[in-house]
Amino acid sequence: MTQELIVALIVVLAVAYAAWHWMPQGLRRRLAGGIAGGSRRLGASDAQAERIAQAVGAAGGCGSCDSCNACGPASPDAPAAERPLRRH
């Protein structure tokens, strides 16, 4: 029985990690703000809560395409032939 509970806990933690990793960065930041607000209610100072929000919000995947620019330049003026192809 104890082994099954341990395995279940490991599976739940793995699913939570995978969901956090692939979650869009905007949603991850909002949830990190909620976690920081909860830590304030539990007695953390504002500086500690801000550090928690930054640490939790920054963790995860590649940034959900916020900074890799693999889709091409930000300006739609450039013709498709001039855009460099980037591989992930």
TAQUIQUI-V414674 format. One record per residue. N is the residue number from 1. RES is the residue in one letter. OMEGA is omega in radians with two decimals (NA if undefined). NEAR is the number of other C-alpha atoms within 12 Angstrom. Layout:
BEGIN
{{N/RES/OMEGA/NEAR} {N/RES/OMEGA/NEAR}}
END
This chain:
BEGIN
{{1/M/-3.13/7} {2/T/3.12/8} {3/Q/3.13/9} {4/E/3.09/10} {5/L/3.12/11} {6/I/3.12/12} {7/V/3.12/13} {8/A/3.11/14} {9/L/3.12/14} {10/I/3.13/14} {11/V/3.13/14} {12/V/3.11/14} {13/L/3.12/14} {14/A/3.10/14} {15/V/3.12/15} {16/A/3.12/15} {17/Y/-3.14/18} {18/A/3.12/15} {19/A/3.13/18} {20/W/-3.11/27} {21/H/-3.06/22} {22/W/3.14/20} {23/M/3.07/26} {24/P/-3.03/22} {25/Q/3.13/25} {26/G/3.11/19} {27/L/3.13/21} {28/R/3.12/28} {29/R/3.11/26} {30/R/3.12/19} {31/L/3.09/24} {32/A/3.06/28} {33/G/3.07/25} {34/G/3.10/21} {35/I/3.11/25} {36/A/3.09/28} {37/G/3.08/23} {38/G/3.12/20} {39/S/3.06/21} {40/R/3.13/20} {41/R/3.12/14} {42/L/3.03/13} {43/G/3.12/13} {44/A/3.09/18} {45/S/3.13/16} {46/D/3.14/18} {47/A/3.11/15} {48/Q/3.13/20} {49/A/3.10/25} {50/E/3.09/23} {51/R/3.11/21} {52/I/-3.13/26} {53/A/3.13/27} {54/Q/-3.12/22} {55/A/-3.11/19} {56/V/-3.12/26} {57/G/-3.13/29} {58/A/-3.13/26} {59/A/3.06/25} {60/G/-3.00/25} {61/G/-3.03/22} {62/C/-3.12/19} {63/G/3.10/22} {64/S/3.07/22} {65/C/3.11/17} {66/D/-3.00/14} {67/S/-3.03/14} {68/C/-3.14/16} {69/N/-3.14/19} {70/A/-3.11/17} {71/C/3.13/18} {72/G/-3.11/21} {73/P/-3.12/18} {74/A/-3.12/13} {75/S/-3.14/11} {76/P/-3.09/11} {77/D/-3.04/11} {78/A/3.08/12} {79/P/-3.09/11} {80/A/-3.12/13} {81/A/-3.10/9} {82/E/-3.13/11} {83/R/3.10/17} {84/P/3.06/14} {85/L/3.13/13} {86/R/3.10/11} {87/R/-3.13/9} {88/H/NA/9}}
END
